[in-house]
């Protein structure tokens, strides 16, 4: 049985994706997996992933463009693991990420961790993302000032299944971390779990170097609040859009 699934959403990530996949493979067991869902890359990303000779890599490609959130959802749907680890295409997974995360998931449903913020050549920019963000992890604080990097998240399959599909227009890391914090199921690792690479072509918007329009952030919060406040479905799952 597959214990750990890394879900990696790729799009034109040829420059860094091999380094990231190699860093993950070093920590995986023989029955674990990396599910790479590619959203129409045109830069050689697919050829690079296919060239990595490891049966633990499962590549999904083709079809219509899904964008960042939908691409992750497709990777999750194809995964088989008991524990789902999120990964971006351009970071570095540190050796302690898996054991530290699994230790927390023994009593929590979702875990996040700190990160060393680095530039494109892995030179440190900030030793602690949490310190730079003055991070706090109550649900209300995460709503106002998100501090969780999605690429450090890991969840139990049961928790993740209960909070799918992701609300439209809401970043998956915000949705999952806030839902976990609301129910007391979010664990936080103070130690860095990844090298969080910031560069001009980065797809994700989280991080100390991002400068996102305020109108976009307000729209996200509006959609997120609407999803949280919607009454539970008949199945008992959390409200979703």
Residue frames as a rotation matrix with the C-alpha (Angstrom) as fourth column:
UNK 1
0.573 0.819 0.000 0.00
0.819 -0.573 0.000 0.00
0.000 0.000 -1.000 0.00
UNK 2
-0.171 -0.593 0.787 1.23
0.537 -0.726 -0.430 3.46
0.826 0.349 0.442 -0.91
UNK 3
0.031 0.126 -0.992 1.87
0.984 -0.180 0.008 5.41
-0.178 -0.976 -0.129 2.28
UNK 4
-0.104 -0.202 -0.974 3.07
0.203 -0.963 0.178 8.76
-0.974 -0.179 0.141 0.91
UNK 5
0.262 0.173 0.950 2.01
0.965 -0.054 -0.256 10.61
0.007 0.983 -0.181 -2.22
UNK 6
-0.524 -0.373 -0.765 3.69
0.266 -0.926 0.269 13.83
-0.809 -0.063 0.585 -3.26
UNK 7
0.460 0.668 0.585 1.41
0.837 -0.108 -0.536 15.85
-0.295 0.736 -0.609 -5.55
UNK 8
-0.454 -0.730 -0.511 3.34
0.347 -0.673 0.653 18.23
-0.820 0.119 0.559 -7.81
UNK 9
0.701 0.699 0.138 1.63
0.470 -0.308 -0.827 20.68
-0.536 0.645 -0.545 -10.18
UNK 10
-0.373 -0.928 -0.007 3.92
0.532 -0.220 0.817 21.59
-0.760 0.302 0.576 -13.07
UNK 11
0.824 0.478 0.303 3.79
0.512 -0.401 -0.760 24.22
-0.242 0.782 -0.575 -15.79
UNK 12
0.685 -0.624 0.376 6.85
0.074 -0.453 -0.888 25.31
0.725 0.636 -0.264 -17.78
UNK 13
0.876 -0.314 0.366 9.11
-0.433 -0.176 0.884 24.27
-0.213 -0.933 -0.290 -14.94
UNK 14
0.832 -0.528 -0.172 12.01
0.282 0.668 -0.689 22.87
0.479 0.524 0.704 -16.96
UNK 15
0.221 -0.830 0.513 14.62
-0.428 -0.555 -0.713 25.04
0.876 -0.062 -0.478 -15.25
UNK 16
-0.411 -0.388 0.825 14.18
-0.881 -0.067 -0.469 23.61
0.237 -0.919 -0.314 -11.75
UNK 17
0.530 0.837 0.135 11.84
-0.831 0.481 0.281 20.61
0.170 -0.261 0.950 -11.75
UNK 18
0.435 -0.410 -0.802 14.49
0.026 0.896 -0.444 17.88
0.900 0.172 0.400 -12.01
UNK 19
-0.657 -0.719 0.227 16.31
-0.151 -0.170 -0.974 19.24
0.738 -0.674 0.003 -8.96
UNK 20
-0.261 0.657 0.707 13.05
-0.963 -0.231 -0.141 19.30
0.071 -0.718 0.693 -7.00
UNK 21
0.716 0.564 -0.412 12.01
-0.563 0.815 0.138 15.79
0.413 0.133 0.901 -7.99
UNK 22
0.017 -0.802 -0.598 15.46
0.101 0.596 -0.797 14.44
0.995 -0.047 0.091 -7.10
UNK 23
-0.731 -0.303 0.611 15.23
-0.501 -0.369 -0.783 16.04
0.463 -0.879 0.118 -3.64
UNK 24
0.201 0.884 0.421 11.88
-0.980 0.187 0.074 14.33
-0.013 -0.428 0.904 -3.03
UNK 25
0.647 0.063 -0.760 12.95
-0.330 0.922 -0.204 10.92
0.688 0.383 0.617 -4.32
UNK 26
-0.405 -0.911 -0.083 15.87
-0.247 0.196 -0.949 10.86
0.881 -0.364 -0.304 -1.90
UNK 27
-0.754 0.147 0.640 13.41
-0.655 -0.113 -0.747 10.79
-0.037 -0.983 0.181 1.02
UNK 28
0.251 0.952 -0.177 10.74
-0.962 0.266 0.065 8.45
0.109 0.154 0.982 -0.37
UNK 29
-0.207 -0.200 0.958 10.31
-0.428 0.899 0.096 4.77
-0.880 -0.390 -0.271 0.34
UNK 30
-0.951 -0.291 0.106 10.08
-0.052 0.487 0.872 2.14
-0.305 0.824 -0.478 -2.42
UNK 31
-0.466 0.850 0.247 6.26
0.885 0.452 0.112 2.04
-0.017 0.270 -0.963 -2.33
UNK 32
-0.017 0.415 -0.910 5.72
0.323 -0.859 -0.398 5.81
-0.946 -0.301 -0.119 -2.20
UNK 33
0.041 0.126 0.991 5.00
0.998 0.044 -0.047 8.01
-0.049 0.991 -0.124 -5.22
UNK 34
-0.627 -0.086 -0.774 5.25
0.040 -0.996 0.078 11.42
-0.778 0.018 0.628 -6.85
UNK 35
0.158 0.727 0.669 2.24
0.914 0.148 -0.377 12.38
-0.373 0.671 -0.641 -8.96
UNK 36
-0.749 -0.426 -0.508 3.25
0.164 -0.861 0.481 15.09
-0.642 0.277 0.715 -11.44
UNK 37
0.301 0.871 0.387 0.28
0.807 -0.017 -0.590 16.78
-0.508 0.490 -0.708 -13.09
UNK 38
-0.744 -0.659 -0.107 1.37
0.464 -0.626 0.627 18.97
-0.480 0.417 0.772 -16.00
UNK 39
0.229 0.898 -0.375 -0.80
0.401 -0.439 -0.804 21.83
-0.887 0.034 -0.461 -17.21
UNK 40
0.884 0.215 0.415 0.34
0.449 -0.144 -0.882 22.09
-0.130 0.966 -0.223 -20.82
UNK 41
0.316 -0.850 -0.422 4.04
-0.040 -0.457 0.889 22.88
-0.948 -0.264 -0.178 -20.52
UNK 42
0.993 0.002 0.117 5.80
0.117 -0.012 -0.993 23.93
0.000 1.000 -0.012 -23.74
UNK 43
0.596 -0.796 0.111 9.38
-0.787 -0.606 -0.121 24.26
0.163 -0.015 -0.986 -22.47
UNK 44
-0.141 -0.683 -0.717 10.61
-0.427 0.695 -0.578 20.70
0.893 0.225 -0.389 -22.15
UNK 45
-0.238 0.108 0.965 9.20
-0.969 0.038 -0.244 20.00
-0.063 -0.993 0.096 -18.68
UNK 46
0.761 0.626 0.171 7.54
-0.609 0.780 -0.146 16.78
-0.225 0.007 0.974 -19.85
UNK 47
0.602 -0.608 -0.517 10.71
-0.153 0.548 -0.822 15.46
0.784 0.574 0.237 -21.46
UNK 48
-0.387 -0.773 0.503 12.67
-0.656 -0.152 -0.739 16.12
0.648 -0.616 -0.448 -18.26
UNK 49
0.049 0.486 0.872 10.15
-0.939 0.320 -0.126 14.32
-0.341 -0.813 0.472 -16.05
UNK 50
0.922 0.340 -0.184 9.99
-0.386 0.833 -0.395 11.37
0.019 0.436 0.900 -18.45
UNK 51
0.326 -0.886 -0.329 13.79
-0.330 0.219 -0.918 11.15
0.886 0.408 -0.221 -18.49
UNK 52
-0.295 -0.387 0.873 13.99
-0.950 0.020 -0.313 10.52
0.104 -0.922 -0.373 -14.73
UNK 53
-0.229 0.123 -0.966 14.19
-0.321 0.927 0.194 6.76
0.919 0.355 -0.172 -14.52
UNK 54
-0.972 -0.012 0.233 12.15
-0.229 0.237 -0.944 6.03
-0.044 -0.972 -0.233 -11.42
UNK 55
-0.622 0.758 -0.194 8.96
0.436 0.541 0.719 3.97
0.650 0.363 -0.667 -11.25
UNK 56
-0.400 0.463 -0.791 7.70
0.843 -0.153 -0.516 6.04
-0.360 -0.873 -0.329 -8.32
UNK 57
-0.755 0.114 -0.645 7.00
-0.239 -0.965 0.110 8.98
-0.610 0.237 0.756 -10.67
UNK 58
-0.231 0.764 0.602 3.55
0.883 0.425 -0.200 9.07
-0.409 0.486 -0.773 -12.27
UNK 59
-0.904 -0.180 -0.388 3.09
0.007 -0.913 0.408 11.75
-0.428 0.366 0.826 -14.92
UNK 60
0.074 0.956 0.283 -0.32
0.824 0.101 -0.558 13.08
-0.562 0.274 -0.780 -15.97
UNK 61
-0.719 -0.295 -0.629 -0.56
-0.068 -0.871 0.487 15.42
-0.692 0.393 0.606 -18.96
UNK 62
-0.876 0.376 0.300 -2.85
0.372 0.134 0.918 16.45
0.305 0.917 -0.258 -21.76
UNK 63
0.015 0.978 -0.209 -6.36
0.998 -0.003 0.061 17.83
0.059 -0.209 -0.976 -21.95
UNK 64
0.533 0.300 0.791 -7.57
0.371 -0.923 0.100 21.36
0.760 0.240 -0.604 -21.35
UNK 65
-0.562 -0.738 0.374 -5.70
0.038 -0.475 -0.879 23.89
0.826 -0.480 0.295 -19.24
UNK 66
0.222 0.633 -0.742 -6.66
0.759 0.366 0.539 23.57
0.612 -0.682 -0.399 -15.59
UNK 67
0.290 -0.284 0.914 -4.65
-0.416 -0.898 -0.147 26.40
0.862 -0.337 -0.378 -14.03
UNK 68
-0.557 -0.783 0.278 -2.88
-0.573 0.121 -0.810 26.10
0.601 -0.611 -0.516 -10.68
UNK 69
-0.339 0.483 0.807 -5.74
-0.856 0.197 -0.478 24.98
-0.390 -0.853 0.347 -8.44
UNK 70
0.707 0.686 -0.172 -7.29
-0.685 0.602 -0.411 22.55
-0.178 0.409 0.895 -10.90
UNK 71
0.224 -0.725 -0.651 -3.90
-0.522 0.475 -0.709 21.06
0.823 0.498 -0.272 -11.69
UNK 72
-0.748 -0.436 0.501 -3.35
-0.641 0.277 -0.715 20.21
0.173 -0.856 -0.487 -8.02
UNK 73
0.078 0.865 0.495 -6.86
-0.833 0.330 -0.444 18.76
-0.548 -0.378 0.747 -7.80
UNK 74
0.705 0.146 -0.694 -6.09
-0.606 0.632 -0.484 16.44
0.368 0.762 0.534 -10.72
UNK 75
-0.333 -0.903 -0.271 -2.86
-0.491 0.411 -0.768 15.28
0.805 -0.123 -0.581 -9.06
UNK 76
-0.595 0.182 0.783 -4.71
-0.763 0.175 -0.622 14.58
-0.250 -0.968 0.034 -5.81
UNK 77
0.481 0.876 -0.021 -7.40
-0.821 0.442 -0.363 12.59
-0.309 0.191 0.932 -7.64
UNK 78
0.588 -0.321 -0.742 -4.69
-0.416 0.667 -0.618 10.37
0.694 0.672 0.258 -9.15
UNK 79
-0.405 -0.820 0.405 -2.79
-0.771 0.069 -0.633 9.86
0.491 -0.568 -0.660 -5.89
UNK 80
0.281 0.469 -0.838 -3.01
-0.047 0.878 0.476 6.69
0.959 -0.094 0.269 -3.80
UNK 81
-0.617 -0.748 -0.244 -1.20
0.195 0.155 -0.968 7.51
0.762 -0.646 0.050 -0.57
UNK 82
0.168 0.583 -0.795 -2.45
0.942 0.144 0.305 7.62
0.292 -0.800 -0.524 2.99
UNK 83
0.244 -0.197 -0.950 -0.61
0.478 -0.828 0.294 10.93
-0.844 -0.526 -0.108 3.46
UNK 84
0.583 0.061 0.811 -0.62
0.788 -0.289 -0.544 13.62
0.201 0.955 -0.216 0.77
UNK 85
-0.047 -0.698 -0.715 2.35
0.581 -0.601 0.549 16.00
-0.813 -0.389 0.434 0.56
UNK 86
0.921 0.383 0.079 2.08
0.304 -0.575 -0.760 19.13
-0.245 0.724 -0.645 -1.58
UNK 87
-0.091 -0.995 -0.032 5.00
0.622 -0.082 0.778 20.25
-0.777 0.051 0.627 -3.72
UNK 88
0.734 0.147 -0.663 5.78
-0.369 -0.733 -0.572 23.11
-0.570 0.664 -0.483 -6.08
UNK 89
0.929 -0.290 0.231 7.99
0.363 0.584 -0.726 22.51
0.076 0.758 0.648 -9.11
UNK 90
0.455 -0.755 0.472 10.89
0.081 -0.493 -0.866 24.76
0.887 0.433 -0.163 -8.20
UNK 91
0.613 -0.226 0.757 11.68
-0.779 -0.335 0.531 24.30
0.134 -0.915 -0.381 -4.49
UNK 92
-0.400 -0.708 -0.581 13.95
-0.378 0.706 -0.599 21.83
0.835 -0.020 -0.550 -2.68
UNK 93
0.766 0.637 -0.090 12.51
-0.246 0.419 0.874 19.26
0.594 -0.647 0.478 -0.25
UNK 94
-0.116 -0.833 0.540 14.75
-0.914 -0.123 -0.386 19.05
0.388 -0.539 -0.748 2.82
UNK 95
-0.605 -0.225 -0.764 15.58
-0.167 0.974 -0.155 15.58
0.779 0.034 -0.626 4.22
UNK 96
-0.974 0.195 -0.119 13.68
0.163 0.225 -0.961 16.10
-0.161 -0.955 -0.250 7.48
UNK 97
-0.615 0.785 -0.071 10.41
-0.770 -0.578 0.271 17.14
0.172 0.221 0.960 5.83
UNK 98
-0.043 0.662 -0.748 8.84
-0.331 0.697 0.636 13.70
0.943 0.275 0.190 5.66
UNK 99
-0.407 -0.086 -0.909 9.77
0.657 0.663 -0.358 12.38
0.634 -0.743 -0.213 9.14
UNK 100
-0.983 0.054 -0.174 8.89
0.088 -0.697 -0.711 15.66
-0.160 -0.715 0.681 10.87
UNK 101
-0.513 0.842 -0.165 5.55
-0.800 -0.400 0.447 15.88
0.310 0.361 0.879 9.04
UNK 102
-0.093 0.476 -0.875 4.61
-0.046 0.875 0.481 12.26
0.995 0.085 -0.060 9.70
UNK 103
-0.777 -0.226 -0.587 5.37
0.552 0.200 -0.809 12.69
0.301 -0.953 -0.031 13.39
UNK 104
-0.866 0.492 -0.088 2.80
-0.397 -0.784 -0.478 15.52
-0.304 -0.379 0.874 13.53
UNK 105
-0.295 0.791 -0.536 0.25
-0.800 0.102 0.591 13.67
0.522 0.603 0.603 11.40
UNK 106
-0.734 0.031 -0.679 0.17
0.312 0.902 -0.297 10.97
0.603 -0.430 -0.672 14.06
UNK 107
-0.475 0.574 -0.667 -2.09
0.783 -0.071 -0.618 13.33
-0.402 -0.816 -0.416 16.05
UNK 108
-0.299 0.369 -0.880 -3.13
-0.302 -0.911 -0.280 16.03
-0.905 0.182 0.384 13.53
UNK 109
0.479 0.569 0.669 -4.91
0.490 0.459 -0.741 16.05
-0.728 0.683 -0.059 10.18
UNK 110
0.798 -0.242 0.552 -2.80
0.400 -0.472 -0.785 18.70
0.450 0.848 -0.280 8.46
UNK 111
0.423 -0.738 -0.526 0.74
0.620 -0.188 0.762 19.96
-0.661 -0.648 0.378 9.00
UNK 112
0.871 -0.281 0.403 2.74
0.165 -0.605 -0.779 22.89
0.463 0.745 -0.480 7.69
UNK 113
0.432 -0.781 -0.450 6.27
0.833 0.154 0.532 24.05
-0.346 -0.605 0.717 8.33
UNK 114
0.510 -0.372 -0.776 8.77
-0.198 -0.928 0.315 26.85
-0.837 -0.007 -0.547 8.05
UNK 115
0.739 -0.313 0.596 10.97
0.673 0.341 -0.656 27.45
0.002 0.887 0.463 5.01
UNK 116
-0.197 -0.820 -0.537 14.27
0.388 -0.568 0.725 29.05
-0.900 -0.066 0.430 4.12
UNK 117
0.866 0.491 -0.091 13.53
0.148 -0.426 -0.892 31.59
-0.477 0.760 -0.442 1.40
UNK 118
-0.179 -0.968 0.176 16.16
0.404 0.091 0.910 31.41
-0.897 0.234 0.375 -1.35
UNK 119
0.090 0.149 -0.985 16.80
-0.737 -0.656 -0.166 32.98
-0.670 0.740 0.051 -4.74
UNK 120
0.778 0.342 -0.527 17.06
-0.627 0.483 -0.612 31.19
0.045 0.806 0.590 -8.08
UNK 121
0.109 -0.818 -0.564 20.52
-0.350 0.500 -0.792 29.79
0.930 0.284 -0.232 -7.28
UNK 122
0.533 0.297 -0.792 19.54
0.505 0.639 0.580 28.76
0.679 -0.709 0.191 -3.73
UNK 123
-0.701 -0.697 0.151 21.33
0.324 -0.501 -0.802 31.62
0.635 -0.514 0.577 -1.98
UNK 124
-0.231 0.661 -0.714 19.46
0.972 0.123 -0.201 32.38
-0.045 -0.740 -0.671 1.27
UNK 125
-0.385 0.230 0.894 17.29
0.181 -0.931 0.317 35.51
0.905 0.284 0.317 1.31
UNK 126
0.107 0.443 0.890 15.48
-0.896 -0.345 0.279 34.84
0.431 -0.828 0.360 4.61
UNK 127
-0.860 -0.506 -0.067 16.39
-0.415 0.769 -0.485 32.17
0.297 -0.389 -0.872 7.15
UNK 128
-0.753 0.657 -0.027 12.78
0.510 0.558 -0.655 31.85
-0.416 -0.507 -0.755 8.28
UNK 129
-0.630 0.649 0.427 9.62
0.256 -0.346 0.903 32.53
0.733 0.678 0.051 6.30
UNK 130
0.271 0.764 -0.585 7.64
0.843 0.105 0.528 32.38
0.465 -0.636 -0.616 9.54
UNK 131
-0.169 -0.407 -0.898 9.81
0.809 -0.577 0.109 35.04
-0.562 -0.708 0.427 11.17
UNK 132
-0.963 -0.224 0.148 9.57
0.267 -0.735 0.623 37.30
-0.031 0.640 0.768 8.12
UNK 133
-0.397 0.898 0.189 5.78
0.177 -0.127 0.976 37.00
0.901 0.421 -0.109 8.13
UNK 134
-0.786 0.095 0.611 5.49
-0.609 -0.283 -0.740 37.24
0.103 -0.954 0.280 11.93
UNK 135
-0.466 0.607 -0.644 3.44
-0.233 0.618 0.750 34.12
0.854 0.500 -0.147 11.57
UNK 136
-0.640 0.422 0.642 0.55
-0.620 0.210 -0.756 33.15
-0.454 -0.882 0.127 13.81
UNK 137
-0.939 0.083 -0.333 -1.64
-0.156 0.761 0.629 30.13
0.306 0.643 -0.702 13.21
UNK 138
-0.486 0.874 0.015 -5.11
0.146 0.098 -0.984 30.82
-0.862 -0.476 -0.175 14.54
UNK 139
-0.150 0.492 0.857 -7.81
0.950 0.311 -0.012 30.61
-0.273 0.813 -0.515 11.87
UNK 140
0.830 0.511 -0.224 -8.67
0.453 -0.852 -0.264 34.31
-0.325 0.118 -0.938 12.08
UNK 141
0.270 -0.814 -0.515 -5.02
-0.320 -0.580 0.749 35.33
-0.908 -0.037 -0.416 11.80
UNK 142
-0.594 -0.482 0.644 -4.44
0.380 0.538 0.753 33.04
-0.709 0.692 -0.136 8.82
UNK 143
0.327 0.785 0.526 -7.47
0.913 -0.119 -0.390 34.59
-0.244 0.608 -0.756 7.14
UNK 144
0.919 0.043 -0.391 -6.11
0.035 -0.999 -0.028 38.11
-0.392 0.012 -0.920 7.54
UNK 145
0.335 -0.901 -0.275 -2.40
-0.934 -0.357 0.030 37.39
-0.124 0.246 -0.961 7.08
UNK 146
0.991 0.084 -0.108 -1.73
-0.104 0.975 -0.195 33.98
0.089 0.204 0.975 5.49
UNK 147
0.275 -0.945 0.178 1.62
-0.925 -0.209 0.317 32.52
-0.262 -0.252 -0.932 6.51
UNK 148
0.245 -0.128 0.961 1.38
-0.066 0.987 0.148 28.91
-0.967 -0.100 0.233 5.36
UNK 149
-0.381 -0.428 -0.820 3.35
-0.888 -0.078 0.454 27.97
-0.258 0.901 -0.350 2.25
UNK 150
0.641 0.763 -0.083 1.38
-0.750 0.599 -0.281 25.38
-0.165 0.242 0.956 0.36
UNK 151
0.389 -0.583 -0.713 4.56
-0.423 0.575 -0.701 23.56
0.818 0.574 -0.023 -0.62
UNK 152
-0.748 -0.589 0.304 5.12
-0.544 0.283 -0.790 22.66
0.380 -0.757 -0.532 3.06
UNK 153
0.030 0.882 0.470 1.63
-0.988 0.096 -0.118 21.22
-0.149 -0.461 0.875 3.59
UNK 154
-0.844 -0.046 -0.535 0.87
-0.181 0.963 0.202 17.56
0.506 0.267 -0.820 4.19
UNK 155
-0.177 0.881 0.439 -2.56
-0.984 -0.149 -0.096 16.13
-0.019 -0.449 0.893 5.03
UNK 156
-0.656 0.152 0.739 -4.18
-0.029 0.974 -0.227 12.83
-0.754 -0.170 -0.635 5.81
UNK 157
-0.933 0.343 0.112 -6.26
0.172 0.151 0.973 11.52
0.317 0.927 -0.200 2.95
UNK 158
-0.207 0.906 -0.370 -9.35
0.975 0.220 -0.006 11.55
0.076 -0.362 -0.929 5.17
UNK 159
-0.086 0.130 -0.988 -8.95
0.427 -0.891 -0.154 15.27
-0.900 -0.435 0.021 5.97
UNK 160
-0.846 -0.312 -0.432 -8.22
-0.216 -0.539 0.814 16.18
-0.486 0.782 0.389 2.37
UNK 161
-0.798 0.583 0.153 -11.17
0.496 0.492 0.716 14.21
0.342 0.647 -0.681 1.01
UNK 162
-0.033 0.822 -0.568 -13.50
0.962 -0.128 -0.241 15.98
-0.271 -0.555 -0.787 3.42
UNK 163
0.141 0.018 -0.990 -12.40
0.152 -0.988 0.003 19.38
-0.978 -0.151 -0.142 2.08
UNK 164
-0.946 -0.324 -0.001 -12.58
0.025 -0.078 0.997 18.75
-0.323 0.943 0.082 -1.64
UNK 165
0.268 -0.581 0.769 -13.36
0.865 -0.206 -0.457 20.17
0.424 0.787 0.448 -4.09
UNK 166
-0.650 -0.541 -0.533 -11.41
0.704 -0.693 -0.155 23.37
-0.285 -0.476 0.832 -3.41
UNK 167
0.378 0.796 -0.473 -13.58
0.503 -0.605 -0.617 26.49
-0.777 -0.005 -0.630 -3.38
UNK 168
0.398 -0.166 0.902 -13.39
0.884 -0.195 -0.426 28.31
0.246 0.967 0.069 -6.69
UNK 169
0.488 -0.252 0.836 -10.95
0.102 -0.935 -0.341 31.21
0.867 0.252 -0.431 -6.64
UNK 170
0.819 -0.206 0.535 -9.46
-0.572 -0.228 0.788 30.34
-0.041 -0.952 -0.305 -3.23
UNK 171
-0.105 -0.925 -0.364 -5.83
-0.799 0.296 -0.523 29.16
0.592 0.236 -0.770 -2.98
UNK 172
0.457 0.324 -0.829 -5.74
0.028 0.926 0.377 25.54
0.889 -0.196 0.414 -1.81
UNK 173
-0.486 -0.719 -0.497 -3.17
0.544 0.196 -0.816 26.29
0.684 -0.667 0.295 0.91
UNK 174
-0.778 0.305 0.550 -5.37
-0.537 -0.776 -0.330 28.99
0.326 -0.552 0.767 2.44
UNK 175
0.213 0.957 -0.195 -8.42
-0.722 0.288 0.629 26.74
0.659 0.007 0.752 2.35
UNK 176
0.357 -0.089 -0.930 -6.75
0.283 0.959 0.017 23.72
0.890 -0.269 0.368 3.92
UNK 177
-0.682 -0.699 -0.216 -4.74
0.424 -0.137 -0.895 25.55
0.596 -0.702 0.390 6.58
UNK 178
-0.664 0.498 0.557 -7.69
-0.673 -0.722 -0.157 27.64
0.324 -0.479 0.815 7.75
UNK 179
0.404 0.841 -0.360 -10.05
-0.560 0.538 0.630 24.66
0.723 -0.053 0.688 7.84
UNK 180
0.077 -0.450 -0.890 -7.49
0.519 0.780 -0.350 22.70
0.851 -0.435 0.294 9.85
UNK 181
-0.882 -0.437 0.178 -6.90
0.117 -0.567 -0.815 25.62
0.457 -0.698 0.551 12.23
UNK 182
-0.262 0.876 0.406 -10.65
-0.774 -0.442 0.453 26.08
0.576 -0.195 0.794 12.74
UNK 183
0.712 0.600 -0.365 -10.99
-0.346 0.752 0.561 22.51
0.611 -0.273 0.743 13.97
UNK 184
0.552 -0.565 0.613 -7.76
-0.756 -0.029 0.654 22.36
-0.352 -0.825 -0.443 15.96
UNK 185
0.817 -0.173 0.550 -6.21
0.269 0.958 -0.097 19.90
-0.511 0.227 0.829 13.52
UNK 186
0.799 -0.575 0.177 -3.36
-0.055 -0.362 -0.931 22.05
0.599 0.734 -0.321 12.17
UNK 187
0.664 -0.698 -0.267 0.13
0.569 0.240 0.787 21.14
-0.485 -0.675 0.557 13.37
UNK 188
0.915 -0.402 0.046 3.06
-0.307 -0.764 -0.568 23.51
0.263 0.505 -0.822 12.80
UNK 189
0.538 -0.834 -0.127 6.72
0.840 0.517 0.166 22.52
-0.073 -0.195 0.978 12.46
UNK 190
0.836 -0.227 -0.500 9.00
-0.067 -0.946 0.317 25.41
-0.545 -0.231 -0.806 13.42
UNK 191
-0.187 -0.961 0.203 11.91
0.071 0.193 0.979 23.89
-0.980 0.197 0.032 11.52
UNK 192
-0.102 0.115 -0.988 12.35
-0.911 -0.411 0.046 24.60
-0.401 0.904 0.147 7.76
UNK 193
0.283 0.299 0.911 10.93
0.030 0.947 -0.320 21.81
-0.959 0.118 0.259 5.62
UNK 194
0.604 -0.065 0.795 11.87
0.791 0.171 -0.587 23.23
-0.098 0.983 0.154 2.21
UNK 195
-0.662 -0.616 -0.427 14.10
0.386 -0.769 0.510 25.71
-0.643 0.173 0.747 0.44
UNK 196
0.373 0.926 0.055 11.45
0.648 -0.217 -0.730 28.06
-0.664 0.308 -0.681 -0.93
UNK 197
-0.592 -0.734 0.331 12.78
0.715 -0.291 0.635 29.38
-0.371 0.613 0.698 -4.24
UNK 198
0.494 0.684 -0.536 11.64
0.336 -0.720 -0.608 32.86
-0.802 0.120 -0.586 -5.27
UNK 199
-0.721 -0.675 0.156 12.27
0.385 -0.202 0.901 33.91
-0.577 0.709 0.405 -8.86
UNK 200
-0.723 0.400 -0.563 10.60
-0.564 -0.813 0.146 35.88
-0.400 0.423 0.813 -11.63
UNK 201
-0.503 0.523 -0.688 8.79
-0.585 0.380 0.717 32.91
0.636 0.763 0.115 -13.18
UNK 202
-0.988 0.147 0.054 7.45
0.050 0.620 -0.783 31.44
-0.148 -0.771 -0.619 -9.92
UNK 203
-0.525 0.851 0.017 3.83
0.262 0.142 0.955 30.30
0.810 0.505 -0.298 -10.34
UNK 204
0.117 0.606 -0.787 2.69
0.952 0.157 0.262 30.50
0.282 -0.780 -0.558 -6.73
UNK 205
0.248 0.098 0.964 1.88
0.151 -0.987 0.062 33.89
0.957 0.131 -0.259 -5.24
UNK 206
0.961 0.114 -0.254 2.75
0.255 0.003 0.967 33.16
0.111 -0.994 -0.026 -1.62
UNK 207
0.248 -0.948 -0.200 5.91
0.960 0.268 -0.078 34.51
0.127 -0.173 0.977 -0.09
UNK 208
0.177 -0.248 -0.953 7.88
0.598 -0.741 0.304 37.48
-0.781 -0.624 0.017 1.05
UNK 209
-0.791 -0.577 -0.202 8.73
0.191 -0.548 0.814 38.65
-0.581 0.606 0.544 -2.45
UNK 210
-0.427 0.691 0.583 5.22
0.887 0.196 0.418 38.57
0.174 0.696 -0.697 -3.90
UNK 211
-0.843 0.231 -0.485 3.43
-0.073 -0.944 -0.322 41.83
-0.532 -0.236 0.813 -4.64
UNK 212
-0.633 0.683 0.365 -0.13
0.767 0.487 0.419 40.98
0.108 0.545 -0.831 -5.49
UNK 213
-0.645 0.460 0.611 -2.86
-0.150 -0.859 0.489 43.53
0.749 0.224 0.623 -6.27
UNK 214
-0.912 0.295 0.285 -5.06
-0.307 -0.029 -0.951 44.24
-0.273 -0.955 0.117 -3.26
UNK 215
-0.059 0.953 -0.296 -8.21
-0.995 -0.080 -0.061 43.72
-0.082 0.291 0.953 -5.33
UNK 216
-0.034 -0.022 -0.999 -7.18
-0.434 0.901 -0.005 40.11
0.900 0.434 -0.040 -5.98
UNK 217
-0.897 -0.343 -0.278 -6.53
0.104 0.447 -0.888 39.47
0.430 -0.826 -0.366 -2.31
UNK 218
-0.660 0.725 0.198 -9.88
-0.640 -0.405 -0.653 40.97
-0.393 -0.557 0.731 -1.33
UNK 219
0.123 0.705 -0.698 -11.65
-0.915 0.353 0.195 38.78
0.384 0.615 0.689 -3.86
UNK 220
-0.430 -0.363 -0.826 -9.95
-0.070 0.926 -0.370 35.68
0.900 -0.101 -0.424 -2.44
UNK 221
-0.999 0.025 0.049 -11.01
-0.048 0.019 -0.999 36.58
-0.026 -1.000 -0.018 1.08
UNK 222
-0.321 0.944 -0.082 -14.61
-0.919 -0.331 -0.215 37.19
-0.230 0.006 0.973 -0.03
UNK 223
0.169 0.346 -0.923 -14.82
-0.657 0.737 0.156 33.81
0.735 0.580 0.351 -1.75
UNK 224
-0.674 -0.500 -0.543 -13.12
0.074 0.686 -0.724 32.10
0.735 -0.528 -0.426 1.19
UNK 225
-0.886 0.380 0.264 -15.49
-0.387 -0.293 -0.874 33.62
-0.255 -0.877 0.407 3.73
UNK 226
0.008 0.930 -0.366 -18.50
-0.997 0.036 0.071 32.64
0.079 0.365 0.928 1.62
UNK 227
-0.030 -0.081 -0.996 -17.26
-0.315 0.947 -0.068 29.04
0.949 0.312 -0.054 1.50
UNK 228
-0.908 -0.366 -0.206 -16.64
0.087 0.316 -0.945 28.90
0.410 -0.876 -0.255 5.25
UNK 229
-0.759 0.631 0.160 -20.03
-0.516 -0.434 -0.738 30.35
-0.397 -0.643 0.655 6.12
UNK 230
-0.227 0.703 -0.674 -22.05
-0.781 0.283 0.557 28.19
0.582 0.653 0.485 3.75
UNK 231
0.387 0.432 0.814 -24.06
-0.861 0.486 0.152 25.57
-0.330 -0.760 0.560 5.71
UNK 232
-0.620 -0.631 0.467 -22.64
-0.462 0.774 0.432 22.02
-0.634 0.052 -0.772 5.72
UNK 233
-0.432 0.435 -0.790 -23.80
-0.757 0.302 0.580 19.73
0.491 0.848 0.198 2.93
UNK 234
0.608 0.780 0.150 -26.12
-0.760 0.517 0.393 16.83
0.229 -0.353 0.907 3.60
UNK 235
0.528 -0.479 -0.701 -23.13
0.138 0.863 -0.486 14.49
0.838 0.160 0.522 3.51
UNK 236
0.900 -0.147 -0.410 -21.72
0.407 -0.048 0.912 16.24
-0.154 -0.988 0.016 6.57
UNK 237
-0.041 -0.957 0.287 -18.70
0.990 -0.077 -0.116 17.58
0.133 0.279 0.951 4.75
UNK 238
-0.382 -0.184 -0.906 -17.52
0.454 -0.891 -0.010 21.17
-0.805 -0.415 0.424 5.16
UNK 239
0.671 0.706 -0.225 -19.18
0.184 -0.452 -0.873 23.83
-0.718 0.545 -0.433 2.99
UNK 240
-0.510 -0.807 0.297 -17.73
0.500 0.003 0.866 24.15
-0.700 0.591 0.401 -0.50
UNK 241
0.047 0.468 -0.883 -18.36
-0.608 -0.688 -0.397 26.31
-0.793 0.555 0.252 -3.51
